[in-house]
Amino acid sequence: MENWITTKIKSEDINYFKYEEFSDKVEIGRGGFGVVYKAKWNFRGMEEAALKALLDNNNHSSINKYI
């Protein structure tokens, strides 16, 4: 999965932002494939953003590495 994501980022099919750019992350939803977070972000006039982190086989979010 990690190689697929890296390839998609390099080909610009996925926009990549560092999690350090976001603050005050709060989980707002969880499903079979991922977790959605609401976060504060200052980018092109945006104040908030939704982040989606994929779940691994143990239902752990990869975003936890960055929070």
N, C-alpha and C positions, 0 to 999 in steps of 0.2 A: 504494500500500500504506500509506503513512504517513497519508494522510487517513482510510482505513478504520480504522486502529488508533486514531487520535485520536477518531473518532466512537464507536467501541466503548468507549473509556475514559470519554468523557463520558456515555454511556448506561449506564455501570456494568456492561456485559457483560464487561469485562476489568478485573481489579483492577490498579491502577497503584501501583508502589512505585519510589522512586528507587534506582538502582543503588548510590549512595553508602551506602545503608542496609545493604548486604551487604559482607562482607570475606572475604579468603582464597578468592577464586573459583578453582576448579580445574575444567578441562574433564573430564567423565566420559563423554561420548558425543557422536557426530556422526552425522547422517543426511542424507537428501536435502533436508530443509526447514529444519533447524536444528541448533544445538549446545546440549547440556545441560551445565550447570555445577553443581557442588556449592559451596555458600557458607555461611559462618557468618552467623547472623542472630539477633537477639534481639527477638522479637515474640510477645507472648502466650504466653510460656513455651517457644517454639520455639528451638532452638539452631542448627539447620541448615535449609537450604532448597535446593530444586532450582530453577534458573533456566533458562529456555529462550529462546534468542535465535534469531530468524529469520535465514536466510542470504540474502544478496543474489544477484544474477545471477552474480557472480564467486566465489561460495562463501565470502564474507567475512561474519563474524558482526557484527551491529550492536552487540553488547555491547562490542566492542573500543574503541568510542568512549568508553566509560565506565570501563574498567579502568585 
